[in-house]
């Protein structure tokens, strides 16, 4: 399950950002995950529950923001519906992925000692 290694990498990234911000504790982590990113969101959430323990991420919630895949014609750039053949209805050219393959740390909610 590569979601565990993603969760570990996410924790390292969060810890780096938290340290740079002078955080005492991370309350929430928000990530954007595209439908075409190849990540099982539920498995990532489960892995996060395990890797977050200890340190500034202890108990931090994970909020996953799903991003739909966006397919467009490779020639005319017209959006192509993903519920049918991935070909343009206008020019019959194959579709290319134009969004929805991202896996991005979007936002941290932290607590700092003031």
N, C-alpha and C positions, 0 to 999 in steps of 0.2 A: 504494500500500500504506500504509494509515493506521497499520499496526503500527510503522513507522519513527518516525512522529511520537509515538506512544505511548511508544516506547522512549526518545526524546529527552526527553519530559516526565518519564518515570520517572527518568532520569539526573539531571535537575535537582532533582527531589524528594529523591532519595537524597543528592545532594551537600549540599542544605540540611540534612537531618537529620544527616548525617555531620559537617558543620561545627559544628552545635549540640552534638553529642556529643563534639567534640574528637577525631574519628577521624583517624588517620594513613592508614588504608586500609580500604576496604570489601571484605570477603571474600565475602559472600553476600547476595543480595537475594531475598526471598521475596514473591511476589505471589499473590493469590487471584483467579482468573478464572472467572467463571460461564460455563456452557455457552451461555447466552443473552446474553452480553455483546457479541457481534459481533466478537470478537477471535480471529484464528487464532493459536493458541498457538505453533505451530512457527515461523510467520513472526515473531512477537514475539521468540522466542528467537534467531532468526537476526539480527534487527535489533539486539538487545541486544549480540550478539557484536561488532557494528560500532561502536556508539555508546559502549560502556563504556571504550574505550581512552583512556588519558591521565588524569591526575589521580587522585583517591581511588578511582574506580571501576575503574581499570585492572586487568583480569583477574578482576573480580568475577563469581562464578557467579550465574546466575539460576535460581531454583527456582520453578516454576509449580505452584500447588496448584489443581487443577480443582474447581469447585463445580458439582454437578448442578443443572439447572433444576428448580424446584418449581412445579407448577401446582396451583391449588386452584379449587374452585367459587366463582364470583362471588357466590353467594347463601348457601349453607350452609357454605362454607369447607372442604368435604371435599377431601382430596387427589385429584387427577385424574392417571391414568397418561398419560405423554406418548407412549406407543407406539401410541395409537389416536386417536380423535376427541377433541379438547380440549373435551369437554362432560361435565358431571356425570352419572354413571350414576343418581343418586338423583332429581335434580330437572330434569335436561336443560337446565341453564343453562350458558352458555359459561364456560370456565376463564379465570382471570387468573393472570399470573405473580406468584409470591409469593417468589421467590428464585432465585438463579443468574444474575443479570444484573450482578453486581458486578465491578469491576476495582479491586483494592485493594492498596496497598502494605501488606504484613502484618508484615514483620520484616526487620531488618538485622543482619548479623553484621559487626562491625567490629574493627579493631585500633587501639589507642591507645598513644601513648608514655606510659609511667608515670613 
